[in-house]
């Protein structure tokens, strides 16, 4: 073979099958006997290959598919690590994945997670890719680099490492100014069962996005949606696990006295109450510094002094362990027979 002999891609046909086999880095090409000069020759205008991103080659001449672009972005972000870049905490050595620690995030990740309110992949000009903060990379072409001091554990979607929904939402919202789009994405995250509101709020807070008015408005809608969903799950838990019907959504008062607080469910004969804990904790904050937490603790203490048992249930436990939570409530109801009678309280609709 001389330099005038065109290089055929046939030697690459023996690569392992997979959706990304037609996208390779220069390093991978060298491992298959293709030098940098030969790869450059193939990527000339009119040639059989093309360079999608620096160091990343597409082994055909036509337009890349969305899947090929996703693989290209990940391979570009995972190119040879800089010696000075430490491995993420908790990892003894670089992961075996061909994409290293890189993962798709932002709108593309939401689309991969199945969000109908996220644009389809072919309409997205760039894909966000999450990498360690110290990686020496720049955004280019269809790759937009997003850095993080601590990376989440990626989820595998269609064979690709993808950021979990809360992190992907925060990265997507960071680049969006349309309040309607932001609200739709946050609402679908909860309504579609992708994650709990508290997880989203934690990520938005960590990303310092809650100072933006349109994000704050969207979070209010998110929390309202999350509470409505949690209430629906609570109704279903009572019905499906055969608990006696409670009084729903009530306020308690002492006769002629002060207001004791609102409850999501209350069994007057057993003096047992259930309250949904839908608070969104602040990252790094102590519960005792949270005014809402302090008020909730004060209410619980007051009710228990009156002989009323309060069971707090989080939306996540209702979603993932409804049977267990039903058992907790049933135990509290049965234990009421062994307790002293509770103080008389007035039960009003909320």
C-alpha positions, 0 to 999 in steps of 0.5 A: 500500500502507498499513500495514493491507495485509498484506505478502505473501512473494511478492516474496521468491520470486525469491531464489536457490534453496537450502536456506536461502532461507526463513531470512533476516536483517533485512539481507537482507530490507531488500535485498529491499525489506522494512523492519524494521517490515514484517518485525516486522509479519509476525512477530507472533503468528499472522503468516506469518513468525517470528523464530527468533533476534535479527535472523534471520527464518523465512519461514513459520509452521510449526516450523523444520526442523533444516536451517533452524535450522542456517542460522539459527544461522550467520546469527545468528553472522555478523551485521554484524561489529563494526568493532573485530573484526579479520579472522582472521590470513592473511585479507586480507578477510572471506570471501564466504560468507553465514556469514562466519567462523562454522561449526557445531561440537560435536555438531551438526557430528559428526552432519553428519560422519556420526557414528552415536553423535552424536544426530540433529539434531532431538533437539538443542535447541541447536547450537554455532557457532564464531566468532572470540574477539572477536565480541560475541555471546551464546548465545540460543535454539538458538544456543550461541556457542563462541569461538576465538582461531584458527579452523580451516578449515571443511569444507563438509557439505551446503552448510554450513561445519562444523568439522573432526572433531577440533575438533568433538570437542573442543567436543562433549566440553567439554559432556559429562559422560557417560563412555560417550558421550565414549568412543563419540564418540572411538572412532568418530572413529578407527574410522570413519576420520574422523581420526587419534588424534593430531589429537584429542589435540592438540585436547583438550589445547588445550581443556584437557580432559585433566584430566577423568578421564572424558576421560583414560579415553576418550583411552586407549581412543582411542589403543588403537583407533588402534593396532589400526587402524594395525596392521591397515593395516600388515598390509594394506600388506605383503600388498597390495604384495607385501612378504615376510612379516616376523616380527610384533610381536617383541622383540629382545634381544642374546644374554645381554644387554639388551632392545633394544625391541619392533617391529611388524614385523621381517625378520631376514634383511635386518635391517630393522624397521618401527615404528608411530609412534602417539605423540600430540604435545603442542601447541607442545611440542618433540620433544626434551622428550617422554620417549616421543620421546627413548626412541624416538630412543634405541632407533633409534640403538641398533638402527642401531649394531647394523646394523638399519635402522628404518623409522618409519611414522605411521598417517596415512601408512599411511592416505593413502600406503600404496604410498609407505610400501611402497616405502620398506620395499622399498627398505630390504630391497633395500639390505640386500645392500649393507650389512655384516651386522648383529649377531646378535640374538634375536627373541622374540614380544611 
